[in-house]
Amino acid sequence: MKIAMTGTSGNMGREALAQTMELKGVTLVRVLLTEKKKNNKLAKAYKRRYGDRIEIVRGSVADEALCKRLVFGMDYVIHMAAVIPPRSDSSPASSEECNLRGAVALVNAVRAASPQPKYLHISTVALYGNRNEKHPFGRVGDPLLVSAFDSYAMHKLEGERYCLEAGLASWAVLRQTAMLHPNMMHDNISDGLMFHTCLNAPLEWVSSRDSGYLIKRILERDEKGEIDGFWKKIYNIGAGEKARQTGYDTFKDGFSIIGGSAEKFFKPDQLAARNFHGVWFSDGDELETLFHYQRDDPTDYWKEIGRNHKLYKLGKFVPAKLIDLFLFRRLRAHPNSPCRWRKDGDAARTFATFGREAPPKRWTDVKLLSKGDFGDFNALRNAENAKKRGLLLSHGYDEEKPMEKWELSDMRSAANFRGGECLSGEYRGPYEKLTWKCHDGHAFELTPYTVLRGGHWCPVCCRPVPWDFDRLSKDSPFFAQVWYDSHEKDENAVYGYDKAGKATMERFDK
């Protein structure tokens, strides 16, 4: 078995490489590393550890010629490379290079190869956009409502759509959820990113270790011919009920390592009220049933991080005010912090993040999902309960009907629910493109699978720059059912960038 991998310098990629190398049938793994100096050391370490079983290719994943070299002669291509926040926030161009142009170049290389390798594309939960206590559960086929100014999710959405529409012989898209990894604490104390986290954001954590193990299990079972029905589908990578937490719980577990808590270090109005991303997966059991990869418990994993970084324990002996003075005050002043946006008069980002209502300043005024303020938390995070209570989003067609029995009437129903039309007069299968029209009159071609099971829609209206979901939701029940969980119907805002790259917000009347 010969495998090409991107993203092996990242947390999931390192684990995937290490665990894949445990398979006796793997004779060669060809990995792509960028030309960054820090990767020189990593490349040497990989060669020392794996010898002739690994081949290092250096360069950008957006280089089409390099991608052809990377995938030549491979049985599998696993695309894990990503520029994630906060780097994607500070360098949208880097995000576009890796998350969009890189995905396009790699898919093109796979498509041109003969024979074609099987392709695994790692996407992201960020495509689903902001969720809260009103609809904490999501699944494949839900609307993709990328949060305003989220370059990472914006480029990943387009990269995923390109993969889905490329006509590859064997592919699978795995939407990665929030991921715990050994460097969690360190990676979140250099930027204002942590303040983007909403207290009631539903976060389903999976460890980088389990994510890497999932890749190993996919390769292992596919080599044995056990998962033919796995390919040509989208899946959500989650970790089940035990891993369903909220933003508040994440602060609680993370800060407990240094003897703190959200209440000790923050005021609630310093944290975003919306425009984040995160969702609990009602369909996360699909991958678990196939591969049995969900092993780590998030609470235990945080404790493991604390044990492996003994320096953090010193925080228990430092007064909270001093930690705030020397750490969190600096982060709140960072250009990527909502506090800084308010201070600088950045109206676009501030409104996108907080809306009209000023968030509570006192913790006693905050309603928390995990503390039972919206009902029993354990009952709320049970996926079966969500299904029984009708809390899952509608997709606009008969979802009980197997994909093999889809027909043109299902396409028309789904399009109507999105405020548009299916213009094609014949249905030829889930992977045969149809012509659609959105309510703005844009005609476009997408496969039924990409629309109905992918949640994608008009490539012009939902590109998504500018972020125009206030307007789109007025004519699309598909978007409206979740958009109005955190937005008022008369906000009428369109978010974007000016020529200098500054965040903008315009208003429209309707």
Secondary structure, DSSP 8 states (H G I E B T S, - for coil): -EEEEE-TTSHHHHHHHHHHTT-TT--EEEEEE-S-THHHHHHHHHHHHHGGGEEEEES-TT-HHHHHHHHTT-SEEEE-----TTHHHH-HHHHIIIIIIIHHHHHHHHHHSSS--EEEEEEEGGGG----TTS-EE-TTS-----TT-HHHHHHHHHHHHHHTS--SSEEEEEE--EE-TTHHHHTSSSGGGGG--TT-EEE-EEHHHHHHHHHHHHHHHHTT--GGGSSEEEEE---GGGEEEHHHHHHHHHHTTT--HHHH--GGGS-SSS----EETTTHHHHHHH------HHHHHHHHHHH-GGGGGGGGS-HHHHIIIIIHHHHTSTTSHHHHHHHT-HHHHHHHH-SS---SSGGG---GGGTTTS-HHHHT-HHHHHHTT-S---SS-TTS-GGG--HHHHHHHHHHTTSEE--S----TTS-EEEE-TT--EEEE-HIIIIIT----TTTTS-SSB-HHHHHHH-HHHHHHHTTTS-TT--EEEEE-TTS-EEEEE---
